[in-house]
Amino acid sequence: MATQQQIKKTGKPIKAAKTEPAPKSELFSKENYKWMLIGLVILALGFFLMAGGKSKDPNVFNDAEIYSTTRITIAPILIIGGFIIEIFAIMKKPKSKST
């Protein structure tokens, strides 16, 4: 309803503006989910490569197996790359459809 002050200023009551609901849009597109899946696969591969190194005999320490290039260098690079891909997948804006 219009207030008395609004009626005095304009001479007629002010109608409430009609608000139309915004069209629903998905938060992520199919492409975002594809990138998220790729990032998860790379993360899983990195953690898989980092795992292991257990010796059958607890009294024997095999430093070549524990400190291998795969566990020390390649796996952490894959994990960091997977997290970067996940951030990219979340931040990427979906392409707008032209009608």
N, C-alpha and C positions, 0 to 999 in steps of 0.2 A: 504494500500500500504506500501511497505517496504521503509524505508529511505535509503539514500545513505550510511550512517554509518553502518547500519545493513548489507548491501550488501558487503561492504568492509571487515567487520569482518568475515563473514561466507562464502562469495563467491557466495551465492545465496540468493534471496529474502526470507524473512520469511513469511509464510502464517499465516493468522489470524486464531486463534483457533476457532473451531466451538463449540458453547455452546448449549447444549441441554436443553430444558426447564425441570425443575424439575417436577416430577409427582405430580398432584394435590392431596392434601390430605385434608380431612375435618378438620376443627378446633376442633370440638368436635365430639365424637363418640356417638352412641346411649346410651351407659352406662353413659356418662357424662350428657346427657339430663335427664336420669332417676334420677340421683342423684340431679340434679338441681330442678326437680319437687318435689322430696321428701323434699328438703330443703325449698322450697316455701310453701309447705303444713304445715310443722312444724312452719315456721314463721307466717303464717296466723293463725294457731291455737293459737300460743302464743299471738298475738295481739288481737284475739277474746277473749281469757280468761282475758286479761288485761282490756278490755273495760267494760263499764257499771258502776254500782254503783250510778246511778242517783236516787234520791228520788222523789217521786210524789209531796211531799210538800217541797218547797225550804227552809222552816224555820226549818226543821228537819234534823239533821245530824246523820246518822247511821254509826258509826265508825267500827262496826263489818263487815259491807258490804264493806266499802272502804278499810280497812286494813286486808282483808281476806288473808289466806295463798295462795290461788290461785292467787290473784293479786300481792302480794308482793314477792312471792318466785317462784312458779311454772311457771308462765307466763314469767318472765325474763329469767329463765333457758332455757325454750323452744326457746325463741328468740335468745339467744346466741348460743344455739345448732344449730338452723336453719342457722345462719350466718356461723358457722364453717362448716356445711355440704355444704353450697354454695361455700365457699373457696376451700374445698376439691374437689368439682365437677369441678370447673374451673381449678384447678391446676393438676388434674389427667390426665396423658398422656394416649391417646387411645392405645390399644394393637395393635401392628403391625400385619398385615395379612401376613402369609407365603404363598408364591406361589410355 
